[in-house]
Amino acid sequence: MLQSFQVHDQKVLKTIMILPGTTVRVINPDDTYYRFEGLVQRLSDGKVAVLFEGGNWDKLITFKLSELEEVVLTPAKKK
């Protein structure tokens, strides 16, 4: 299932597509998980289930699509 939404920010309109397996960041400053990053597990009816993994705990939390942004992953530097 492919879901997308449009964000209007500073007169720039962009489309963000979030799919299962995408790394996302929570952008709602009022949320407990603000700035946490996790993996999208499911999408349904404008809601996204995100898996957070941290050491000895895993947590699956549901967010509105508008509360998330995609994280652009860059390859690690070679030594």
N, CA, C and O atoms as a Tripos MOL2 file, in Angstrom:
@<TRIPOS>MOLECULE
protein
  316   315    79     0     0
PROTEIN
NO_CHARGES

@<TRIPOS>ATOM
      1 N           0.8450   -1.1760    0.0000 N.3       1 MET1
      2 CA          0.0000    0.0000    0.0000 C.3       1 MET1
      3 C           0.8880    1.2350    0.0000 C.2       1 MET1
      4 O           1.7800    1.3600    0.8390 O.2       1 MET1
      5 N           0.6560    2.1190   -0.9070 N.am      2 LEU2
      6 CA          1.4450    3.3380   -1.0460 C.3       2 LEU2
      7 C           0.6190    4.5060   -0.5530 C.2       2 LEU2
      8 O          -0.5080    4.7200   -0.9990 O.2       2 LEU2
      9 N           1.1940    5.2610    0.3780 N.am      3 GLN3
     10 CA          0.4920    6.4340    0.8800 C.3       3 GLN3
     11 C           1.3960    7.6280    0.7360 C.2       3 GLN3
     12 O           2.6070    7.5310    0.9330 O.2       3 GLN3
     13 N           0.8200    8.7400    0.3970 N.am      4 SER4
     14 CA          1.5920    9.9730    0.2980 C.3       4 SER4
     15 C           0.7400   11.1120    0.8100 C.2       4 SER4
     16 O          -0.4880   11.0190    0.8410 O.2       4 SER4
     17 N           1.3900   12.1780    1.2080 N.am      5 PHE5
     18 CA          0.6720   13.3680    1.6140 C.3       5 PHE5
     19 C           1.4980   14.5640    1.2030 C.2       5 PHE5
     20 O           2.6850   14.4370    0.9020 O.2       5 PHE5
     21 N           0.8720   15.7200    1.1920 N.am      6 GLN6
     22 CA          1.5740   16.9210    0.7740 C.3       6 GLN6
     23 C           1.7730   17.8350    1.9660 C.2       6 GLN6
     24 O           0.8690   18.0190    2.7810 O.2       6 GLN6
     25 N           2.9580   18.4020    2.0580 N.am      7 VAL7
     26 CA          3.2980   19.3210    3.1340 C.3       7 VAL7
     27 C           3.5090   20.6960    2.5240 C.2       7 VAL7
     28 O           4.2800   20.8450    1.5750 O.2       7 VAL7
     29 N           2.8320   21.6980    3.0600 N.am      8 HIS8
     30 CA          3.0020   23.0620    2.5720 C.3       8 HIS8
     31 C           3.8610   23.7950    3.5890 C.2       8 HIS8
     32 O           3.3910   24.1240    4.6780 O.2       8 HIS8
     33 N           5.1060   24.0520    3.2460 N.am      9 ASP9
     34 CA          6.0520   24.6640    4.1710 C.3       9 ASP9
     35 C           6.7930   25.7760    3.4590 C.2       9 ASP9
     36 O           7.4910   25.5180    2.4790 O.2       9 ASP9
     37 N           6.6600   27.0050    3.9240 N.am     10 GLN10
     38 CA          7.3530   28.1600    3.3680 C.3      10 GLN10
     39 C           7.1640   28.2480    1.8510 C.2      10 GLN10
     40 O           8.1270   28.4090    1.1020 O.2      10 GLN10
     41 N           5.9160   28.1420    1.4170 N.am     11 LYS11
     42 CA          5.5380   28.2520    0.0070 C.3      11 LYS11
     43 C           6.1630   27.1780   -0.8820 C.2      11 LYS11
     44 O           6.2500   27.3550   -2.0970 O.2      11 LYS11
     45 N           6.5960   26.0690   -0.2870 N.am     12 VAL12
     46 CA          7.1400   24.9550   -1.0600 C.3      12 VAL12
     47 C           6.2040   23.7750   -0.8450 C.2      12 VAL12
     48 O           5.9090   23.4050    0.2910 O.2      12 VAL12
     49 N           5.7420   23.1920   -1.9320 N.am     13 LEU13
     50 CA          4.8440   22.0550   -1.8510 C.3      13 LEU13
     51 C           5.6200   20.8230   -2.2730 C.2      13 LEU13
     52 O           6.1490   20.7650   -3.3830 O.2      13 LEU13
     53 N           5.6880   19.8390   -1.3880 N.am     14 LYS14
     54 CA          6.4230   18.6260   -1.7260 C.3      14 LYS14
     55 C           5.5980   17.4120   -1.3420 C.2      14 LYS14
     56 O           4.7570   17.4840   -0.4460 O.2      14 LYS14
     57 N           5.8350   16.3130   -2.0100 N.am     15 THR15
     58 CA          5.1410   15.0720   -1.7310 C.3      15 THR15
     59 C           6.1080   14.1170   -1.0620 C.2      15 THR15
     60 O           7.2290   13.9180   -1.5280 O.2      15 THR15
     61 N           5.6610   13.5280    0.0370 N.am     16 ILE16
     62 CA          6.4890   12.5900    0.7810 C.3      16 ILE16
     63 C           5.8130   11.2280    0.7060 C.2      16 ILE16
     64 O           4.6230   11.1080    0.9980 O.2      16 ILE16
     65 N           6.5670   10.1950    0.3140 N.am     17 MET17
     66 CA          6.0070    8.8610    0.2330 C.3      17 MET17
     67 C           6.6760    8.0000    1.2960 C.2      17 MET17
     68 O           7.9000    7.8840    1.3470 O.2      17 MET17
     69 N           5.8550    7.4070    2.1310 N.am     18 ILE18
     70 CA          6.3530    6.5570    3.2020 C.3      18 ILE18
     71 C           5.8220    5.1510    2.9580 C.2      18 ILE18
     72 O           4.6160    4.9470    2.8150 O.2      18 ILE18
     73 N           6.7260    4.1920    2.9140 N.am     19 LEU19
     74 CA          6.3950    2.7910    2.6730 C.3      19 LEU19
     75 C           6.9070    1.9470    3.8360 C.2      19 LEU19
     76 O           7.7710    2.4050    4.5840 O.2      19 LEU19
     77 N           6.3920    0.7200    4.0110 N.am     20 PRO20
     78 CA          6.9620   -0.1590    5.0330 C.3      20 PRO20
     79 C           8.4590   -0.3610    4.7880 C.2      20 PRO20
     80 O           8.8950   -0.5880    3.6590 O.2      20 PRO20
     81 N           9.2300   -0.2730    5.8660 N.am     21 GLY21
     82 CA         10.6840   -0.3920    5.7680 C.3      21 GLY21
     83 C          11.3910    0.9450    5.7360 C.2      21 GLY21
     84 O          12.6130    0.9980    5.8730 O.2      21 GLY21
     85 N          10.6470    2.0320    5.5560 N.am     22 THR22
     86 CA         11.2240    3.3740    5.5280 C.3      22 THR22
     87 C          11.6000    3.8040    6.9400 C.2      22 THR22
     88 O          10.8490    3.5690    7.8870 O.2      22 THR22
     89 N          12.7560    4.4320    7.0790 N.am     23 THR23
     90 CA         13.1520    5.0100    8.3610 C.3      23 THR23
     91 C          12.5170    6.3880    8.4670 C.2      23 THR23
     92 O          12.6380    7.2100    7.5600 O.2      23 THR23
     93 N          11.8390    6.6320    9.5840 N.am     24 VAL24
     94 CA         11.1370    7.8970    9.7880 C.3      24 VAL24
     95 C          11.5210    8.5070   11.1360 C.2      24 VAL24
     96 O          12.0100    7.8250   12.0370 O.2      24 VAL24
     97 N          11.2800    9.8200   11.2420 N.am     25 ARG25
     98 CA         11.5330   10.5670   12.4810 C.3      25 ARG25
     99 C          10.2250   11.2280   12.9110 C.2      25 ARG25
    100 O           9.4710   11.7210   12.0720 O.2      25 ARG25
    101 N           9.9560   11.2380   14.2140 N.am     26 VAL26
    102 CA          8.7600   11.8890   14.7580 C.3      26 VAL26
    103 C           9.0240   13.3900   14.8210 C.2      26 VAL26
    104 O          10.0130   13.8220   15.4130 O.2      26 VAL26
    105 N           8.1370   14.1930   14.2080 N.am     27 ILE27
    106 CA          8.3510   15.6440   14.1450 C.3      27 ILE27
    107 C           7.3420   16.4320   14.9790 C.2      27 ILE27
    108 O           7.3240   17.6620   14.9180 O.2      27 ILE27
    109 N           6.5130   15.7540   15.7440 N.am     28 ASN28
    110 CA          5.5380   16.4270   16.6090 C.3      28 ASN28
    111 C           6.2060   16.7410   17.9530 C.2      28 ASN28
    112 O           6.4650   15.8190   18.7260 O.2      28 ASN28
    113 N           6.4930   18.0210   18.2550 N.am     29 PRO29
    114 CA          7.2060   18.3630   19.4950 C.3      29 PRO29
    115 C           6.4090   18.0610   20.7650 C.2      29 PRO29
    116 O           6.9860   18.0300   21.8520 O.2      29 PRO29
    117 N           5.1030   17.8410   20.6530 N.am     30 ASP30
    118 CA          4.2860   17.5230   21.8240 C.3      30 ASP30
    119 C           4.2500   16.0280   22.1320 C.2      30 ASP30
    120 O           3.6330   15.6170   23.1140 O.2      30 ASP30
    121 N           4.8980   15.2170   21.3110 N.am     31 ASP31
    122 CA          4.8670   13.7700   21.4700 C.3      31 ASP31
    123 C           6.0470   13.2920   22.3120 C.2      31 ASP31
    124 O           7.1370   13.8600   22.2470 O.2      31 ASP31
    125 N           5.8220   12.2510   23.0980 N.am     32 THR32
    126 CA          6.8820   11.6550   23.9190 C.3      32 THR32
    127 C           8.0430   11.1690   23.0590 C.2      32 THR32
    128 O           9.1960   11.2060   23.4890 O.2      32 THR32
    129 N           7.7420   10.7180   21.8560 N.am     33 TYR33
    130 CA          8.7610   10.1570   20.9740 C.3      33 TYR33
    131 C           9.3420   11.1930   20.0050 C.2      33 TYR33
    132 O           9.9070   10.8150   18.9780 O.2      33 TYR33
    133 N           9.2200   12.4650   20.3010 N.am     34 TYR34
    134 CA          9.7420   13.5440   19.4510 C.3      34 TYR34
    135 C          11.2200   13.3050   19.1550 C.2      34 TYR34
    136 O          12.0180   13.0710   20.0630 O.2      34 TYR34
    137 N          11.5730   13.3670   17.8700 N.am     35 ARG35
    138 CA         12.9190   13.1670   17.3320 C.3      35 ARG35
    139 C          13.4240   11.7230   17.4090 C.2      35 ARG35
    140 O          14.5710   11.4650   17.0440 O.2      35 ARG35
    141 N          12.6130   10.7870   17.8680 N.am     36 PHE36
    142 CA         12.9960    9.3820   17.8120 C.3      36 PHE36
    143 C          12.9110    8.9380   16.3530 C.2      36 PHE36
    144 O          12.1030    9.4530   15.5800 O.2      36 PHE36
    145 N          13.7510    7.9810   15.9920 N.am     37 GLU37
    146 CA         13.7310    7.4150   14.6430 C.3      37 GLU37
    147 C          13.3970    5.9380   14.7280 C.2      37 GLU37
    148 O          13.8720    5.2340   15.6190 O.2      37 GLU37
    149 N          12.5740    5.4720   13.7920 N.am     38 GLY38
    150 CA         12.1800    4.0750   13.7760 C.3      38 GLY38
    151 C          11.8310    3.6240   12.3700 C.2      38 GLY38
    152 O          11.9020    4.3960   11.4130 O.2      38 GLY38
    153 N          11.4490    2.3480   12.2640 N.am     39 LEU39
    154 CA         11.1130    1.7490   10.9720 C.3      39 LEU39
    155 C           9.6040    1.5990   10.8320 C.2      39 LEU39
    156 O           8.9250    1.1560   11.7590 O.2      39 LEU39
    157 N           9.0860    1.9720    9.6670 N.am     40 VAL40
    158 CA          7.6570    1.8200    9.3860 C.3      40 VAL40
    159 C           7.3550    0.3370    9.2170 C.2      40 VAL40
    160 O           8.0200   -0.3630    8.4540 O.2      40 VAL40
    161 N           6.3370   -0.1310    9.9440 N.am     41 GLN41
    162 CA          5.9070   -1.5220    9.8480 C.3      41 GLN41
    163 C           4.6310   -1.6640    9.0230 C.2      41 GLN41
    164 O           4.5260   -2.5540    8.1790 O.2      41 GLN41
    165 N           3.6470   -0.7700    9.2720 N.am     42 ARG42
    166 CA          2.3560   -0.8520    8.5780 C.3      42 ARG42
    167 C           1.8130    0.5380    8.3060 C.2      42 ARG42
    168 O           2.1630    1.5040    8.9840 O.2      42 ARG42
    169 N           0.9470    0.6210    7.2940 N.am     43 LEU43
    170 CA          0.2130    1.8520    6.9720 C.3      43 LEU43
    171 C          -1.2540    1.4870    6.8180 C.2      43 LEU43
    172 O          -1.5930    0.4910    6.1780 O.2      43 LEU43
    173 N          -2.1310    2.3070    7.4150 N.am     44 SER44
    174 CA         -3.5500    2.0440    7.2850 C.3      44 SER44
    175 C          -4.3480    3.2840    7.6590 C.2      44 SER44
    176 O          -4.1600    3.8390    8.7420 O.2      44 SER44
    177 N          -5.2320    3.7200    6.7770 N.am     45 ASP45
    178 CA         -6.1510    4.8330    7.0500 C.3      45 ASP45
    179 C          -5.4550    6.0870    7.5660 C.2      45 ASP45
    180 O          -5.9520    6.7210    8.4970 O.2      45 ASP45
    181 N          -4.3300    6.4550    6.9880 N.am     46 GLY46
    182 CA         -3.6210    7.6640    7.4000 C.3      46 GLY46
    183 C          -2.8270    7.5120    8.6790 C.2      46 GLY46
    184 O          -2.2860    8.4900    9.1960 O.2      46 GLY46
    185 N          -2.7500    6.2910    9.1990 N.am     47 LYS47
    186 CA         -1.9690    6.0210   10.4030 C.3      47 LYS47
    187 C          -0.7970    5.1220   10.0420 C.2      47 LYS47
    188 O          -0.8750    4.3020    9.1270 O.2      47 LYS47
    189 N           0.2910    5.2970   10.7840 N.am     48 VAL48
    190 CA          1.5160    4.5540   10.5040 C.3      48 VAL48
    191 C           1.9930    3.8910   11.7870 C.2      48 VAL48
    192 O           2.1150    4.5580   12.8140 O.2      48 VAL48
    193 N           2.2640    2.5940   11.7460 N.am     49 ALA49
    194 CA          2.8400    1.8790   12.8840 C.3      49 ALA49
    195 C           4.3540    1.9000   12.7210 C.2      49 ALA49
    196 O           4.8850    1.4250   11.7170 O.2      49 ALA49
    197 N           5.0480    2.4580   13.7210 N.am     50 VAL50
    198 CA          6.5000    2.6140   13.6690 C.3      50 VAL50
    199 C           7.1310    1.7680   14.7660 C.2      50 VAL50
    200 O           6.6970    1.8110   15.9170 O.2      50 VAL50
    201 N           8.1550    1.0010   14.4080 N.am     51 LEU51
    202 CA          8.8780    0.1630   15.3570 C.3      51 LEU51
    203 C          10.1190    0.8960   15.8290 C.2      51 LEU51
    204 O          10.9730    1.2800   15.0290 O.2      51 LEU51
    205 N          10.2100    1.0860   17.1420 N.am     52 PHE52
    206 CA         11.3990    1.6770   17.7560 C.3      52 PHE52
    207 C          12.1580    0.5620   18.4590 C.2      52 PHE52
    208 O          11.5710   -0.2310   19.1960 O.2      52 PHE52
    209 N          13.4680    0.5040   18.2270 N.am     53 GLU53
    210 CA         14.3120   -0.4940   18.8750 C.3      53 GLU53
    211 C          15.4000    0.2430   19.6360 C.2      53 GLU53
    212 O          16.0500    1.1350   19.0910 O.2      53 GLU53
    213 N          15.5960   -0.1240   20.8830 N.am     54 GLY54
    214 CA         16.6170    0.5510   21.6670 C.3      54 GLY54
    215 C          17.1860   -0.3730   22.7190 C.2      54 GLY54
    216 O          16.5740   -0.5820   23.7660 O.2      54 GLY54
    217 N          18.3530   -0.9270   22.4470 N.am     55 GLY55
    218 CA         18.9950   -1.7860   23.4390 C.3      55 GLY55
    219 C          18.1550   -3.0100   23.7510 C.2      55 GLY55
    220 O          18.0080   -3.9080   22.9210 O.2      55 GLY55
    221 N          17.6010   -3.0370   24.9640 N.am     56 ASN56
    222 CA         16.8460   -4.2190   25.3960 C.3      56 ASN56
    223 C          15.3300   -4.0290   25.2810 C.2      56 ASN56
    224 O          14.5720   -4.7560   25.9230 O.2      56 ASN56
    225 N          14.8750   -3.0630   24.4720 N.am     57 TRP57
    226 CA         13.4350   -2.8610   24.3300 C.3      57 TRP57
    227 C          13.0470   -2.6160   22.8800 C.2      57 TRP57
    228 O          13.8150   -2.0350   22.1130 O.2      57 TRP57
    229 N          11.8710   -3.0550   22.5160 N.am     58 ASP58
    230 CA         11.2540   -2.7900   21.2100 C.3      58 ASP58
    231 C           9.8450   -2.2800   21.4860 C.2      58 ASP58
    232 O           9.1650   -2.7740   22.3860 O.2      58 ASP58
    233 N           9.4140   -1.3010   20.7200 N.am     59 LYS59
    234 CA          8.0850   -0.7250   20.9420 C.3      59 LYS59
    235 C           7.4670   -0.3840   19.5900 C.2      59 LYS59
    236 O           8.1210    0.2230   18.7420 O.2      59 LYS59
    237 N           6.2240   -0.7670   19.3880 N.am     60 LEU60
    238 CA          5.4850   -0.4550   18.1700 C.3      60 LEU60
    239 C           4.4260    0.5920   18.5230 C.2      60 LEU60
    240 O           3.5170    0.3210   19.3070 O.2      60 LEU60
    241 N           4.5480    1.7940   17.9380 N.am     61 ILE61
    242 CA          3.6770    2.9260   18.2470 C.3      61 ILE61
    243 C           2.9930    3.3930   16.9600 C.2      61 ILE61
    244 O           3.6010    3.3770   15.8900 O.2      61 ILE61
    245 N           1.7420    3.8030   17.0660 N.am     62 THR62
    246 CA          0.9870    4.3080   15.9230 C.3      62 THR62
    247 C           0.9730    5.8310   15.9310 C.2      62 THR62
    248 O           0.7240    6.4520   16.9650 O.2      62 THR62
    249 N           1.2430    6.4320   14.7670 N.am     63 PHE63
    250 CA          1.2590    7.8830   14.5970 C.3      63 PHE63
    251 C           0.3840    8.2600   13.4130 C.2      63 PHE63
    252 O           0.0960    7.4300   12.5510 O.2      63 PHE63
    253 N          -0.0380    9.5240   13.3790 N.am     64 LYS64
    254 CA         -0.6560   10.0730   12.1790 C.3      64 LYS64
    255 C           0.4540   10.2880   11.1610 C.2      64 LYS64
    256 O           1.5940   10.5650   11.5330 O.2      64 LYS64
    257 N           0.1320   10.1650    9.9020 N.am     65 LEU65
    258 CA          1.1150   10.3370    8.8370 C.3      65 LEU65
    259 C           1.7570   11.7200    8.8810 C.2      65 LEU65
    260 O           2.9340   11.8730    8.5540 O.2      65 LEU65
    261 N           0.9850   12.7240    9.2850 N.am     66 SER66
    262 CA          1.5000   14.0980    9.3260 C.3      66 SER66
    263 C           2.5080   14.3310   10.4480 C.2      66 SER66
    264 O           3.1630   15.3730   10.4640 O.2      66 SER66
    265 N           2.6520   13.3950   11.3870 N.am     67 GLU67
    266 CA          3.5870   13.5460   12.5040 C.3      67 GLU67
    267 C           4.9620   12.9690   12.2120 C.2      67 GLU67
    268 O           5.8330   12.9650   13.0820 O.2      67 GLU67
    269 N           5.1640   12.4810   10.9900 N.am     68 LEU68
    270 CA          6.4150   11.8030   10.6470 C.3      68 LEU68
    271 C           7.0770   12.4470    9.4450 C.2      68 LEU68
    272 O           6.4160   13.0450    8.5950 O.2      68 LEU68
    273 N           8.4070   12.3130    9.3880 N.am     69 GLU69
    274 CA          9.1550   12.7040    8.1980 C.3      69 GLU69
    275 C          10.1340   11.5890    7.8740 C.2      69 GLU69
    276 O          10.6130   10.8810    8.7600 O.2      69 GLU69
    277 N          10.4190   11.4490    6.5980 N.am     70 GLU70
    278 CA         11.3580   10.4240    6.1520 C.3      70 GLU70
    279 C          12.7760   10.8430    6.5010 C.2      70 GLU70
    280 O          13.1360   12.0130    6.3770 O.2      70 GLU70
    281 N          13.5840    9.8720    6.9430 N.am     71 VAL71
    282 CA         14.9890   10.1210    7.2450 C.3      71 VAL71
    283 C          15.8070    9.6520    6.0520 C.2      71 VAL71
    284 O          15.6640    8.5160    5.6010 O.2      71 VAL71
    285 N          16.6620   10.5270    5.5450 N.am     72 VAL72
    286 CA         17.5260   10.1710    4.4220 C.3      72 VAL72
    287 C          18.7990    9.5650    4.9990 C.2      72 VAL72
    288 O          19.5730   10.2410    5.6770 O.2      72 VAL72
    289 N          19.0020    8.2870    4.7190 N.am     73 LEU73
    290 CA         20.1790    7.5920    5.2340 C.3      73 LEU73
    291 C          21.3390    7.7560    4.2630 C.2      73 LEU73
    292 O          21.1660    7.6420    3.0500 O.2      73 LEU73
    293 N          22.5210    8.0230    4.8030 N.am     74 THR74
    294 CA         23.7190    8.1560    3.9780 C.3      74 THR74
    295 C          24.6590    7.0030    4.2940 C.2      74 THR74
    296 O          24.6930    6.5330    5.4320 O.2      74 THR74
    297 N          25.4230    6.5380    3.3110 N.am     75 PRO75
    298 CA         26.3500    5.4360    3.5650 C.3      75 PRO75
    299 C          27.4650    5.8680    4.5190 C.2      75 PRO75
    300 O          27.8590    7.0340    4.5520 O.2      75 PRO75
    301 N          27.9580    4.9100    5.2880 N.am     76 ALA76
    302 CA         29.0470    5.1870    6.2280 C.3      76 ALA76
    303 C          30.3420    5.4520    5.4650 C.2      76 ALA76
    304 O          30.5510    4.9320    4.3690 O.2      76 ALA76
    305 N          31.2000    6.2640    6.0590 N.am     77 LYS77
    306 CA         32.4910    6.5650    5.4350 C.3      77 LYS77
    307 C          33.4200    5.3630    5.5330 C.2      77 LYS77
    308 O          33.4300    4.6470    6.5340 O.2      77 LYS77
    309 N          34.1940    5.1570    4.4820 N.am     78 LYS78
    310 CA         35.1930    4.0890    4.4960 C.3      78 LYS78
    311 C          36.4430    4.5970    5.1800 C.2      78 LYS78
    312 O          36.8260    5.7560    5.0230 O.2      78 LYS78
    313 N          37.0730    3.7230    5.9390 N.am     79 LYS79
    314 CA         38.3000    4.1190    6.6500 C.3      79 LYS79
    315 C          39.5240    3.6560    5.9220 C.2      79 LYS79
    316 O          40.6420    3.9000    6.3750 O.2      79 LYS79
@<TRIPOS>BOND
     1     1     2 1
     2     2     3 1
     3     3     4 2
     4     3     5 am
     5     5     6 1
     6     6     7 1
     7     7     8 2
     8     7     9 am
     9     9    10 1
    10    10    11 1
    11    11    12 2
    12    11    13 am
    13    13    14 1
    14    14    15 1
    15    15    16 2
    16    15    17 am
    17    17    18 1
    18    18    19 1
    19    19    20 2
    20    19    21 am
    21    21    22 1
    22    22    23 1
    23    23    24 2
    24    23    25 am
    25    25    26 1
    26    26    27 1
    27    27    28 2
    28    27    29 am
    29    29    30 1
    30    30    31 1
    31    31    32 2
    32    31    33 am
    33    33    34 1
    34    34    35 1
    35    35    36 2
    36    35    37 am
    37    37    38 1
    38    38    39 1
    39    39    40 2
    40    39    41 am
    41    41    42 1
    42    42    43 1
    43    43    44 2
    44    43    45 am
    45    45    46 1
    46    46    47 1
    47    47    48 2
    48    47    49 am
    49    49    50 1
    50    50    51 1
    51    51    52 2
    52    51    53 am
    53    53    54 1
    54    54    55 1
    55    55    56 2
    56    55    57 am
    57    57    58 1
    58    58    59 1
    59    59    60 2
    60    59    61 am
    61    61    62 1
    62    62    63 1
    63    63    64 2
    64    63    65 am
    65    65    66 1
    66    66    67 1
    67    67    68 2
    68    67    69 am
    69    69    70 1
    70    70    71 1
    71    71    72 2
    72    71    73 am
    73    73    74 1
    74    74    75 1
    75    75    76 2
    76    75    77 am
    77    77    78 1
    78    78    79 1
    79    79    80 2
    80    79    81 am
    81    81    82 1
    82    82    83 1
    83    83    84 2
    84    83    85 am
    85    85    86 1
    86    86    87 1
    87    87    88 2
    88    87    89 am
    89    89    90 1
    90    90    91 1
    91    91    92 2
    92    91    93 am
    93    93    94 1
    94    94    95 1
    95    95    96 2
    96    95    97 am
    97    97    98 1
    98    98    99 1
    99    99   100 2
   100    99   101 am
   101   101   102 1
   102   102   103 1
   103   103   104 2
   104   103   105 am
   105   105   106 1
   106   106   107 1
   107   107   108 2
   108   107   109 am
   109   109   110 1
   110   110   111 1
   111   111   112 2
   112   111   113 am
   113   113   114 1
   114   114   115 1
   115   115   116 2
   116   115   117 am
   117   117   118 1
   118   118   119 1
   119   119   120 2
   120   119   121 am
   121   121   122 1
   122   122   123 1
   123   123   124 2
   124   123   125 am
   125   125   126 1
   126   126   127 1
   127   127   128 2
   128   127   129 am
   129   129   130 1
   130   130   131 1
   131   131   132 2
   132   131   133 am
   133   133   134 1
   134   134   135 1
   135   135   136 2
   136   135   137 am
   137   137   138 1
   138   138   139 1
   139   139   140 2
   140   139   141 am
   141   141   142 1
   142   142   143 1
   143   143   144 2
   144   143   145 am
   145   145   146 1
   146   146   147 1
   147   147   148 2
   148   147   149 am
   149   149   150 1
   150   150   151 1
   151   151   152 2
   152   151   153 am
   153   153   154 1
   154   154   155 1
   155   155   156 2
   156   155   157 am
   157   157   158 1
   158   158   159 1
   159   159   160 2
   160   159   161 am
   161   161   162 1
   162   162   163 1
   163   163   164 2
   164   163   165 am
   165   165   166 1
   166   166   167 1
   167   167   168 2
   168   167   169 am
   169   169   170 1
   170   170   171 1
   171   171   172 2
   172   171   173 am
   173   173   174 1
   174   174   175 1
   175   175   176 2
   176   175   177 am
   177   177   178 1
   178   178   179 1
   179   179   180 2
   180   179   181 am
   181   181   182 1
   182   182   183 1
   183   183   184 2
   184   183   185 am
   185   185   186 1
   186   186   187 1
   187   187   188 2
   188   187   189 am
   189   189   190 1
   190   190   191 1
   191   191   192 2
   192   191   193 am
   193   193   194 1
   194   194   195 1
   195   195   196 2
   196   195   197 am
   197   197   198 1
   198   198   199 1
   199   199   200 2
   200   199   201 am
   201   201   202 1
   202   202   203 1
   203   203   204 2
   204   203   205 am
   205   205   206 1
   206   206   207 1
   207   207   208 2
   208   207   209 am
   209   209   210 1
   210   210   211 1
   211   211   212 2
   212   211   213 am
   213   213   214 1
   214   214   215 1
   215   215   216 2
   216   215   217 am
   217   217   218 1
   218   218   219 1
   219   219   220 2
   220   219   221 am
   221   221   222 1
   222   222   223 1
   223   223   224 2
   224   223   225 am
   225   225   226 1
   226   226   227 1
   227   227   228 2
   228   227   229 am
   229   229   230 1
   230   230   231 1
   231   231   232 2
   232   231   233 am
   233   233   234 1
   234   234   235 1
   235   235   236 2
   236   235   237 am
   237   237   238 1
   238   238   239 1
   239   239   240 2
   240   239   241 am
   241   241   242 1
   242   242   243 1
   243   243   244 2
   244   243   245 am
   245   245   246 1
   246   246   247 1
   247   247   248 2
   248   247   249 am
   249   249   250 1
   250   250   251 1
   251   251   252 2
   252   251   253 am
   253   253   254 1
   254   254   255 1
   255   255   256 2
   256   255   257 am
   257   257   258 1
   258   258   259 1
   259   259   260 2
   260   259   261 am
   261   261   262 1
   262   262   263 1
   263   263   264 2
   264   263   265 am
   265   265   266 1
   266   266   267 1
   267   267   268 2
   268   267   269 am
   269   269   270 1
   270   270   271 1
   271   271   272 2
   272   271   273 am
   273   273   274 1
   274   274   275 1
   275   275   276 2
   276   275   277 am
   277   277   278 1
   278   278   279 1
   279   279   280 2
   280   279   281 am
   281   281   282 1
   282   282   283 1
   283   283   284 2
   284   283   285 am
   285   285   286 1
   286   286   287 1
   287   287   288 2
   288   287   289 am
   289   289   290 1
   290   290   291 1
   291   291   292 2
   292   291   293 am
   293   293   294 1
   294   294   295 1
   295   295   296 2
   296   295   297 am
   297   297   298 1
   298   298   299 1
   299   299   300 2
   300   299   301 am
   301   301   302 1
   302   302   303 1
   303   303   304 2
   304   303   305 am
   305   305   306 1
   306   306   307 1
   307   307   308 2
   308   307   309 am
   309   309   310 1
   310   310   311 1
   311   311   312 2
   312   311   313 am
   313   313   314 1
   314   314   315 1
   315   315   316 2
@<TRIPOS>SUBSTRUCTURE
     1 MET1         2 RESIDUE 1 A MET
     2 LEU2         6 RESIDUE 1 A LEU
     3 GLN3        10 RESIDUE 1 A GLN
     4 SER4        14 RESIDUE 1 A SER
     5 PHE5        18 RESIDUE 1 A PHE
     6 GLN6        22 RESIDUE 1 A GLN
     7 VAL7        26 RESIDUE 1 A VAL
     8 HIS8        30 RESIDUE 1 A HIS
     9 ASP9        34 RESIDUE 1 A ASP
    10 GLN10       38 RESIDUE 1 A GLN
    11 LYS11       42 RESIDUE 1 A LYS
    12 VAL12       46 RESIDUE 1 A VAL
    13 LEU13       50 RESIDUE 1 A LEU
    14 LYS14       54 RESIDUE 1 A LYS
    15 THR15       58 RESIDUE 1 A THR
    16 ILE16       62 RESIDUE 1 A ILE
    17 MET17       66 RESIDUE 1 A MET
    18 ILE18       70 RESIDUE 1 A ILE
    19 LEU19       74 RESIDUE 1 A LEU
    20 PRO20       78 RESIDUE 1 A PRO
    21 GLY21       82 RESIDUE 1 A GLY
    22 THR22       86 RESIDUE 1 A THR
    23 THR23       90 RESIDUE 1 A THR
    24 VAL24       94 RESIDUE 1 A VAL
    25 ARG25       98 RESIDUE 1 A ARG
    26 VAL26      102 RESIDUE 1 A VAL
    27 ILE27      106 RESIDUE 1 A ILE
    28 ASN28      110 RESIDUE 1 A ASN
    29 PRO29      114 RESIDUE 1 A PRO
    30 ASP30      118 RESIDUE 1 A ASP
    31 ASP31      122 RESIDUE 1 A ASP
    32 THR32      126 RESIDUE 1 A THR
    33 TYR33      130 RESIDUE 1 A TYR
    34 TYR34      134 RESIDUE 1 A TYR
    35 ARG35      138 RESIDUE 1 A ARG
    36 PHE36      142 RESIDUE 1 A PHE
    37 GLU37      146 RESIDUE 1 A GLU
    38 GLY38      150 RESIDUE 1 A GLY
    39 LEU39      154 RESIDUE 1 A LEU
    40 VAL40      158 RESIDUE 1 A VAL
    41 GLN41      162 RESIDUE 1 A GLN
    42 ARG42      166 RESIDUE 1 A ARG
    43 LEU43      170 RESIDUE 1 A LEU
    44 SER44      174 RESIDUE 1 A SER
    45 ASP45      178 RESIDUE 1 A ASP
    46 GLY46      182 RESIDUE 1 A GLY
    47 LYS47      186 RESIDUE 1 A LYS
    48 VAL48      190 RESIDUE 1 A VAL
    49 ALA49      194 RESIDUE 1 A ALA
    50 VAL50      198 RESIDUE 1 A VAL
    51 LEU51      202 RESIDUE 1 A LEU
    52 PHE52      206 RESIDUE 1 A PHE
    53 GLU53      210 RESIDUE 1 A GLU
    54 GLY54      214 RESIDUE 1 A GLY
    55 GLY55      218 RESIDUE 1 A GLY
    56 ASN56      222 RESIDUE 1 A ASN
    57 TRP57      226 RESIDUE 1 A TRP
    58 ASP58      230 RESIDUE 1 A ASP
    59 LYS59      234 RESIDUE 1 A LYS
    60 LEU60      238 RESIDUE 1 A LEU
    61 ILE61      242 RESIDUE 1 A ILE
    62 THR62      246 RESIDUE 1 A THR
    63 PHE63      250 RESIDUE 1 A PHE
    64 LYS64      254 RESIDUE 1 A LYS
    65 LEU65      258 RESIDUE 1 A LEU
    66 SER66      262 RESIDUE 1 A SER
    67 GLU67      266 RESIDUE 1 A GLU
    68 LEU68      270 RESIDUE 1 A LEU
    69 GLU69      274 RESIDUE 1 A GLU
    70 GLU70      278 RESIDUE 1 A GLU
    71 VAL71      282 RESIDUE 1 A VAL
    72 VAL72      286 RESIDUE 1 A VAL
    73 LEU73      290 RESIDUE 1 A LEU
    74 THR74      294 RESIDUE 1 A THR
    75 PRO75      298 RESIDUE 1 A PRO
    76 ALA76      302 RESIDUE 1 A ALA
    77 LYS77      306 RESIDUE 1 A LYS
    78 LYS78      310 RESIDUE 1 A LYS
    79 LYS79      314 RESIDUE 1 A LYS
